[in-house]
């Protein structure tokens, strides 16, 4: 962290304590001092005492009090003098310095900053400034993965994902709910959608095969810098929600590959209902039984090819033609005609959308 917060507090406290005070880092280099000329000087014997314990110790007429969150202290305050007052001042200074360090870390921590950007909690005008302060490369491409836990055991999926991506200077992992984990991954600018899906698949497979945790993964689009990460996150959310409606069997859903489902998902339900009423006779789409709908699905999967579809369904070609004629009679749409097939395909997706209760963001 920057040494400026320490120096500012040292200057203020010096007016009250009336003794030389300051802060040394783990190498025993003075990083803040009431006497600015001493900043940058080092006492290696102080470093040795800091590594031994977090208790008060005295060196060369100064009382030191280590502080920090790690096993060995990050820093130590020092107060000129070795009496009881110097010890009290050192304790008070250590508490104050520890608090200001915690505040600074929370405010400027890179992972916390990325989390706030992703959740759209940072003003657009502040993102560029803070990203520069935290030394984020504005030219680096990143993408957001949203990993949603479907079923789990006692193993922490969050810890597993953190271990899969240990480089905290490039990749950021954090929880947003009990079931949703976000991975912000640094990627090459030339990466393709299939590569991102492959990475997402490896995450899902690792959690499933080794830790018996099932997840679905939504993938946003890649962005340059950090200011558009919130958009990539919303896209990953949309990918999961759209996939839940239209591709219930898919574990990995990429926003880039949602196709027309993405458009339908963003349509008002009233408009969708109007579309169905205009395309079909009232009740006609509901009159199609399961076997007929299965035939239609296979017909679409085989690119409207009657011969290929009948072969895959193990029925005679004439049987399939009879079924298609029946559909035409019920709905007024001939699926052998491309334009009619498109309308019918969209209508089925719209009906599926209306039958679900998607969560909008």
C-alpha positions as CSV (number, residue, x, y, z in Angstrom):
1,X,0.0,0.0,0.0
2,X,1.0,3.7,-0.3
3,X,2.9,5.1,2.6
4,X,1.0,8.4,2.5
5,X,-1.7,7.5,4.9
6,X,0.9,6.5,7.5
7,X,2.9,9.7,7.0
8,X,-0.2,11.8,7.3
9,X,-1.2,10.2,10.6
10,X,2.3,10.4,12.0
11,X,2.4,14.1,11.4
12,X,-0.9,14.6,13.2
13,X,0.1,12.4,16.1
14,X,3.5,14.0,16.5
15,X,1.8,17.3,17.6
16,X,0.2,15.4,20.5
17,X,3.0,13.0,21.5
18,X,5.9,15.5,21.3
19,X,8.4,12.7,20.6
20,X,9.9,11.2,17.4
21,X,7.5,8.6,16.0
22,X,7.2,6.7,12.8
23,X,6.5,3.4,11.0
24,X,8.9,0.7,9.7
25,X,8.1,-2.0,7.2
26,X,9.0,-5.8,7.5
27,X,12.5,-5.0,6.2
28,X,12.8,-2.4,9.1
29,X,13.0,0.4,6.6
30,X,11.4,3.6,7.9
31,X,8.5,4.4,5.6
32,X,6.9,7.2,7.7
33,X,8.5,9.4,10.3
34,X,7.9,12.7,12.2
35,X,11.5,13.5,11.0
36,X,11.1,13.2,7.1
37,X,14.9,13.0,6.7
38,X,14.9,9.5,8.3
39,X,12.5,8.1,5.8
40,X,14.3,5.4,3.8
41,X,16.8,4.5,6.4
42,X,17.0,0.9,7.8
43,X,17.9,-0.9,11.0
44,X,18.4,-4.6,10.3
45,X,18.2,-5.5,14.0
46,X,14.7,-4.2,14.2
47,X,13.7,-6.6,11.4
48,X,15.0,-9.5,13.4
49,X,12.8,-8.6,16.4
50,X,9.7,-8.1,14.2
51,X,10.0,-11.6,12.9
52,X,10.1,-13.1,16.4
53,X,6.7,-11.9,17.9
54,X,4.1,-9.2,17.8
55,X,5.0,-7.9,21.3
56,X,6.6,-4.6,22.2
57,X,10.3,-4.4,22.1
58,X,13.0,-1.8,22.6
59,X,15.9,-1.0,20.3
60,X,18.4,1.9,20.5
61,X,16.3,4.1,22.8
62,X,13.0,3.5,20.8
63,X,9.9,1.4,21.7
64,X,8.5,-0.6,18.8
65,X,5.1,-2.2,18.4
66,X,4.5,-4.5,15.4
67,X,1.2,-4.7,13.7
68,X,-0.4,-6.4,10.6
69,X,-2.6,-9.3,9.6
70,X,0.0,-11.9,8.5
71,X,1.8,-14.5,10.6
72,X,4.8,-12.2,10.8
73,X,4.0,-8.5,11.2
74,X,3.8,-6.3,8.1
75,X,4.9,-3.2,10.0
76,X,5.8,-1.7,13.3
77,X,5.4,1.7,14.9
78,X,8.1,3.2,16.9
79,X,8.2,5.9,19.6
80,X,11.2,7.7,21.0
81,X,11.7,6.6,24.6
82,X,11.7,3.4,26.6
83,X,9.4,4.3,29.5
84,X,5.8,3.4,30.3
85,X,4.4,6.4,28.3
86,X,6.4,5.4,25.2
87,X,4.9,1.9,25.5
88,X,1.4,3.3,25.7
89,X,1.9,5.6,22.8
90,X,3.3,2.7,20.8
91,X,0.2,0.6,21.6
92,X,-2.1,3.5,20.6
93,X,-0.2,4.2,17.4
94,X,-0.3,0.5,16.4
95,X,-4.0,0.4,16.8
96,X,-4.5,3.5,14.8
97,X,-2.1,2.4,12.0
98,X,-3.6,-1.0,11.8
99,X,-7.1,0.6,11.4
100,X,-5.9,2.9,8.7
101,X,-4.2,0.0,6.9
102,X,-7.3,-2.0,7.0
103,X,-9.4,0.9,5.6
104,X,-6.8,1.5,2.8
105,X,-6.7,-2.2,1.9
106,X,-10.5,-2.4,1.7
107,X,-10.7,0.7,-0.3
108,X,-7.9,0.0,-2.7
109,X,-7.7,-3.8,-2.8
110,X,-7.7,-5.0,-6.4
111,X,-10.1,-7.9,-5.9
112,X,-12.5,-5.7,-3.9
113,X,-12.3,-3.1,-6.7
114,X,-13.0,-5.6,-9.4
115,X,-16.0,-6.9,-7.4
116,X,-17.4,-3.4,-7.1
117,X,-16.9,-2.8,-10.8
118,X,-18.6,-6.1,-11.8
119,X,-21.6,-5.3,-9.5
120,X,-21.8,-1.8,-10.9
121,X,-21.0,-0.2,-7.5
122,X,-18.4,2.2,-8.9
123,X,-19.2,5.4,-10.7
124,X,-18.0,5.3,-14.4
125,X,-15.9,8.4,-13.8
126,X,-14.1,6.8,-10.9
127,X,-13.3,3.4,-12.6
128,X,-10.6,4.7,-14.9
129,X,-8.9,6.8,-12.1
130,X,-8.9,3.9,-9.5
131,X,-7.8,1.4,-12.2
132,X,-4.8,3.6,-12.9
133,X,-4.1,3.8,-9.1
134,X,-4.1,0.1,-8.8
135,X,-2.0,-0.4,-12.0
136,X,-4.5,-2.2,-14.1
137,X,-3.4,-2.5,-17.7
138,X,-6.1,-0.8,-19.8
139,X,-5.2,-2.8,-22.9
140,X,-5.7,-6.3,-21.3
141,X,-8.8,-8.3,-22.3
142,X,-10.9,-10.0,-19.6
143,X,-14.1,-12.0,-19.5
144,X,-16.5,-12.8,-16.7
145,X,-17.6,-16.3,-15.9
146,X,-20.6,-16.8,-13.6
147,X,-20.5,-20.2,-11.9
148,X,-23.8,-21.2,-10.3
149,X,-23.8,-24.1,-7.9
150,X,-26.6,-26.6,-8.7
151,X,-25.8,-29.2,-6.0
152,X,-22.9,-29.4,-3.6
153,X,-21.4,-31.1,-0.6
154,X,-19.2,-29.8,2.2
155,X,-16.4,-28.8,-0.2
156,X,-16.2,-25.1,-0.8
157,X,-16.5,-24.5,-4.6
158,X,-15.1,-21.0,-4.0
159,X,-11.9,-22.4,-2.6
160,X,-11.6,-24.9,-5.4
161,X,-11.9,-22.2,-8.1
162,X,-9.5,-20.0,-6.3
163,X,-6.9,-22.8,-6.3
164,X,-7.6,-23.3,-10.0
165,X,-6.7,-19.7,-10.7
166,X,-4.1,-18.8,-8.1
167,X,-2.6,-15.7,-9.9
168,X,-4.4,-13.0,-8.0
169,X,-2.7,-10.3,-10.1
170,X,-4.5,-11.5,-13.2
171,X,-7.6,-13.5,-12.2
172,X,-10.2,-12.5,-9.6
173,X,-12.6,-14.8,-7.8
174,X,-15.3,-13.8,-5.4
175,X,-18.8,-14.8,-4.1
176,X,-21.9,-12.7,-4.8
177,X,-24.4,-15.1,-3.3
178,X,-24.3,-18.5,-1.6
179,X,-24.6,-20.2,-4.9
180,X,-23.1,-17.7,-7.4
181,X,-19.3,-17.4,-7.8
182,X,-17.7,-14.9,-10.2
183,X,-14.4,-15.5,-12.0
184,X,-12.9,-12.5,-13.9
185,X,-10.3,-14.1,-16.1
186,X,-7.5,-12.3,-18.0
187,X,-7.4,-13.6,-21.6
188,X,-5.5,-13.1,-24.8
189,X,-7.2,-10.7,-27.3
190,X,-7.3,-13.5,-29.9
191,X,-9.2,-16.0,-27.7
192,X,-12.3,-17.5,-29.3
193,X,-15.7,-18.4,-27.8
194,X,-15.0,-22.1,-28.1
195,X,-11.8,-21.7,-26.0
196,X,-13.8,-19.9,-23.3
197,X,-16.3,-22.7,-23.3
198,X,-13.6,-25.3,-23.1
199,X,-12.2,-23.5,-20.0
200,X,-15.7,-23.3,-18.5
201,X,-16.1,-27.0,-19.2
202,X,-12.9,-27.9,-17.4
203,X,-14.1,-25.9,-14.3
204,X,-17.4,-27.7,-14.3
205,X,-15.7,-31.1,-14.9
206,X,-13.2,-30.6,-12.1
207,X,-15.9,-29.7,-9.6
208,X,-18.1,-32.6,-10.7
209,X,-15.5,-35.4,-10.9
210,X,-13.3,-34.5,-8.0
211,X,-15.5,-32.7,-5.6
212,X,-19.0,-34.0,-6.5
213,X,-20.3,-30.5,-7.0
214,X,-22.6,-29.7,-10.0
215,X,-22.5,-26.3,-11.5
216,X,-23.7,-24.3,-14.5
217,X,-21.4,-21.7,-16.1
218,X,-22.5,-18.6,-17.9
219,X,-19.9,-16.8,-20.0
220,X,-20.1,-13.1,-20.9
221,X,-18.3,-11.4,-23.8
222,X,-14.7,-10.4,-23.6
223,X,-14.0,-6.7,-22.8
224,X,-10.8,-4.6,-22.8
225,X,-9.8,-3.0,-19.6
226,X,-12.1,-3.0,-16.5
227,X,-14.8,-0.4,-17.2
228,X,-17.0,-2.8,-19.2
229,X,-16.7,-5.8,-16.8
230,X,-20.2,-5.0,-15.4
231,X,-21.6,-5.6,-18.9
232,X,-19.8,-8.9,-19.3
233,X,-21.2,-10.0,-15.9
234,X,-24.7,-9.1,-16.9
235,X,-24.3,-11.0,-20.1
236,X,-23.1,-14.1,-18.1
237,X,-26.2,-13.7,-15.9
238,X,-28.4,-13.5,-19.0
239,X,-26.7,-16.5,-20.5
240,X,-27.6,-18.7,-17.5
241,X,-31.1,-17.4,-17.3
242,X,-31.8,-17.8,-21.1
243,X,-30.1,-21.3,-21.0
244,X,-32.4,-22.2,-18.1
245,X,-35.4,-21.4,-20.3
246,X,-34.3,-22.7,-23.8
247,X,-31.4,-25.1,-23.2
248,X,-32.2,-26.8,-19.9
249,X,-29.6,-29.6,-20.6
250,X,-26.7,-27.3,-21.2
251,X,-24.1,-26.9,-18.4
252,X,-22.1,-24.3,-20.3
253,X,-23.9,-21.3,-21.8
254,X,-22.1,-18.6,-23.7
255,X,-23.8,-15.2,-24.3
256,X,-22.2,-15.2,-27.8
257,X,-24.1,-18.3,-28.8
258,X,-27.6,-17.6,-27.5
259,X,-28.8,-16.6,-30.9
260,X,-32.5,-15.8,-31.3
261,X,-33.2,-17.0,-27.8
262,X,-31.5,-13.8,-26.5
263,X,-33.9,-11.7,-28.5
264,X,-37.0,-13.5,-27.4
265,X,-35.9,-13.4,-23.8
266,X,-35.8,-9.6,-23.9
267,X,-39.2,-9.2,-25.5
268,X,-42.2,-8.1,-23.3
269,X,-44.5,-10.9,-22.5
270,X,-47.5,-9.0,-23.9
271,X,-45.8,-8.8,-27.3
272,X,-45.0,-12.5,-27.2
273,X,-48.7,-13.4,-26.4
274,X,-49.9,-11.1,-29.3
275,X,-47.4,-12.8,-31.7
276,X,-48.7,-16.3,-30.8
277,X,-52.4,-15.2,-31.2
278,X,-51.6,-13.7,-34.6
279,X,-49.6,-16.6,-35.9
280,X,-51.8,-19.5,-34.8
281,X,-55.5,-20.1,-34.6
282,X,-56.6,-19.9,-31.0
283,X,-55.7,-23.1,-29.3
284,X,-54.0,-24.7,-32.3
285,X,-50.5,-24.9,-30.9
286,X,-51.9,-26.5,-27.7
287,X,-53.6,-29.2,-29.8
288,X,-50.2,-30.6,-30.9
289,X,-49.5,-33.8,-28.9
290,X,-46.1,-35.0,-27.6
291,X,-45.4,-37.2,-30.6
292,X,-46.1,-34.4,-33.1
293,X,-43.9,-32.0,-31.2
294,X,-41.1,-34.6,-31.2
295,X,-41.5,-35.1,-34.9
296,X,-41.3,-31.3,-35.4
297,X,-38.1,-31.1,-33.3
298,X,-36.4,-33.9,-35.3
299,X,-37.5,-32.2,-38.6
300,X,-35.8,-29.0,-37.6
301,X,-32.7,-30.8,-36.4
302,X,-32.4,-32.4,-39.9
303,X,-32.7,-29.1,-41.7
304,X,-36.3,-29.7,-43.0
305,X,-35.1,-32.8,-44.9
306,X,-38.1,-35.2,-45.1
307,X,-36.0,-38.3,-46.1
308,X,-33.3,-37.8,-43.5
309,X,-35.9,-37.1,-40.8
310,X,-38.0,-40.2,-41.6
311,X,-34.8,-42.3,-41.5
312,X,-33.8,-40.9,-38.1
313,X,-37.4,-41.5,-36.7
314,X,-37.5,-45.0,-38.2
315,X,-40.8,-44.3,-40.0
316,X,-41.8,-44.5,-43.6
317,X,-41.4,-41.3,-45.6
318,X,-45.2,-41.2,-46.3
319,X,-45.9,-41.4,-42.6
320,X,-43.8,-38.3,-42.0
321,X,-45.5,-36.5,-44.9
322,X,-48.9,-37.4,-43.3
323,X,-47.8,-35.9,-40.0
324,X,-46.6,-32.7,-41.7
325,X,-49.9,-32.4,-43.5
326,X,-51.7,-32.8,-40.2
327,X,-49.6,-30.0,-38.7
328,X,-50.4,-27.8,-41.6
329,X,-54.1,-28.5,-41.2
330,X,-54.0,-27.6,-37.5
331,X,-51.8,-24.6,-37.6
332,X,-52.0,-23.3,-41.2
333,X,-48.2,-23.6,-41.4
334,X,-46.4,-25.9,-43.8
335,X,-43.1,-26.8,-42.2
336,X,-41.6,-27.9,-45.6
337,X,-41.6,-24.2,-46.6
338,X,-38.7,-22.3,-45.1
339,X,-40.6,-19.1,-44.1
340,X,-43.3,-21.2,-42.4
341,X,-40.7,-23.3,-40.6
342,X,-39.0,-20.1,-39.3
343,X,-42.3,-18.7,-37.9
344,X,-43.1,-22.1,-36.3
345,X,-39.7,-22.4,-34.7
346,X,-39.8,-18.9,-33.2
347,X,-43.4,-19.6,-32.0
348,X,-42.3,-22.7,-30.2
349,X,-39.5,-20.8,-28.5
350,X,-41.9,-17.9,-27.6
351,X,-44.3,-20.4,-26.1
352,X,-41.5,-22.0,-24.1
353,X,-40.4,-18.6,-22.9
354,X,-44.0,-17.7,-21.7
355,X,-44.3,-21.0,-19.9
356,X,-41.2,-20.3,-17.8
357,X,-40.7,-17.7,-15.2
358,X,-37.3,-16.2,-16.2
359,X,-35.5,-13.8,-13.8
360,X,-34.8,-10.5,-15.5
361,X,-31.8,-8.3,-14.7
